[in-house]
Amino acid sequence: MPLNDLTLSNIKDEVHRLSTNWQTLLDAMPEMVFLIRDDFEVEYMNRSAKACFGFPCPPLVVESMKEIGRTCLESLAQAELLPGNGKVTEAQIGTTTVEYSSVPFVGYTGEKLIMLVMRDISQRKTFERELLQFNTSIETILQQKISELQASEEMRQRLSRQVNSLKSQLGHHHQADKMVGKSRKMRELREMIHQVSGSDATILITGESGTGKELVANLVKATSARDDKPFLKINCNAINDSILEADLFGYEKGAFTGATARKVGKFEVVDGGTIFLDEIGDISPRMQVNLLRVLQNGEILRVGGTEPVKIDVRVIAATNVDLAQAVKEKKFRLDLYYRLNIINIEMPPLRDRKEDIVELVSYFVNHYREAFKKEIDFVPKSIINRLLTHDWPGNVRELENLIQRAVLMAKGKMITDNDLMFDQDPRMEQQKTDSYNIDEKLGLLPLKSIVAEFEAAIIDRALHKYSGNVSTAANQLKLGKTALYDKMKQHDISAKHIKKGS
């Protein structure tokens, strides 16, 4: 190859290399870069410029760039073509606000160009306008806020009523709240609990068996100032009277056979805390006197003792017995009733809040499918309809037992009608007792066996009638409580099973 051709080729390669290098450099810049020809057409756009305006440029952008090119040419001429005069100019290109500076630029082939270095300042301009608008209207805003603060008394009262209504609708929530249901009665119940739990007043929880009285006691304690203090639960119906008295109030050495040393009772153990006395309506007259001393004087007397012991215990009591009726029948002390009934929380039966049944079913299904490792994920509408039409004499406890059995018996992922087995109606037990046929027994059983069977049927009927309450059944049968327990043991009758069934 001739030398001149080799030199020309090298020069072209070098020009191409230099051209590529400065284009690469300009593409790496975050600012937008334009090269404008002397006819004001765009010769070159770097990557940032193309990303902002598109490529090729829309007609509106092309016209704006021509106008900017003319302005830059005039500006450079006035500055006697001195590069880098430092002047920054703002302009509007379509909907984009920009600022730019310009310098003369000579292309690699010698043509004269104008280089524009440009930034998008649309966001900054928006902020400046918002700030300006805020500064100019700050006085108006302040006047508006002052006007809102000085609203009429009627408006404030209306807002207050709305807040109270929303609180009532939403109800109170506490992590110790294990009660399920959002019906109006349950919202009122929660509101009542949170209203009274902060005091140290004695609380009497009343309601039918199976309504969840213990859950209320737990929530009262958890939301009280004694939450971090001891909490004991005593079922007064499950312990013999003499044992209950010694258990609650303690005893002195020698108070009775076997009392070889002084024993501190539950009330002293829980001093400073809370004690929950369930089935309070079943305690004996002697226990009523001792409990009255606790509530009235804040002191106990140990069995066999003579010196009262001061205690500080909050008492929460519960019963499914109508204490007012028991007072009329001389079975419960009037003064103790007044001391217990300072604050009465009445548990609604499930039949009065059937709108909670769906939520309760969902809760129990989720609980027992995990417990039994089942995959139940659907309860048909037909099942829900059956549950909604049931009277629920056993309340929530009956519903829980029903769902527990249904989940356990279910063979697939759905509870069916065959899995839903309601507890036998206690009225059927009455018919069974009333239809006891003596004629069928004559000649087959001795008199002693016939009498024993009939006696067992009567006791079973009485316990069913009074929801397994042994004390009430004994009173109605004109029989001592201890004697009734002996007969129940003799006939293999369990009050606990009857309570669960009811």
Helices and strands as residue ranges (DSSP letters): H 3-27, E 32-36, E 42-45, H 47-53, H 59-78, E 89-93, E 96-106, E 112-120, H 122-149, H 153-170, H 184-196, E 203-206, H 213-222, E 231-235, H 241-249, H 266-269, E 274-278, G 280-282, H 285-297, E 299-300, E 309-310, E 314-319, H 323-328, H 334-340, E 343-346, G 350-352, G 354-356, H 357-371, H 381-389, H 395-409, G 417-419, H 426-434, H 438-441, H 447-465, H 470-476, H 481-490, H 495-501
